[in-house]
Amino acid sequence: EDDIAFLLSIAGRLPHAIQIAAAILYWARKSGSASSESDLYSVRSEFKAAMEKHFTSYWKHFTENERQALKILVGQGKSEDLDPHALQDLLKYGFVNDLDGQYVLLGDIFSDWVKTN
């Protein structure tokens, strides 16, 4: 259960991201390099590096309204400017999750990436 929570925290619920995170965690566990909580930092770092090109590609394919919605959801914009259609598309694509009315991006690494791009 701890591994599942860890994977969801870094990758969210986007199948492609979960697959990459799970593979990195699997190989780290198999080699013994992720045997403790502190060793998971290296898994996070490797996942972040592996996803960089994917995040960049996703960003290029988002509409301007979708990019703006993502920025708003990470606290870089006014919530009243949130386009409901863009939000629905991002929910459908799996980049945003609805947690009882609280919208969150697919994982903390993607959230951090959006904040810096």
Stockholm file with secondary structure:
# STOCKHOLM 1.0

chainA/1-117         EDDIAFLLSIAGRLPHAIQIAAAILYWARKSGSASSESDLYSVRSEFKAAMEKHFTSYWKHFTENERQALKILVGQGKSEDLDPHALQDLLKYGFVNDLDGQYVLLGDIFSDWVKTN
#=GR chainA/1-117 SS CHHHHHHHHHHTTCHHHHHHHHHHHHHHHHHTTTSSGGGHHHHHHHHHHHHHHHHHHHHHHSCHHHHHHHHHHTTSSCGGGCCHHHHHHHHHHTSEEEETTEEEESCHHHHHHHHHC
#=GC SS_cons         CHHHHHHHHHHTTCHHHHHHHHHHHHHHHHHTTTSSGGGHHHHHHHHHHHHHHHHHHHHHHSCHHHHHHHHHHTTSSCGGGCCHHHHHHHHHHTSEEEETTEEEESCHHHHHHHHHC
//
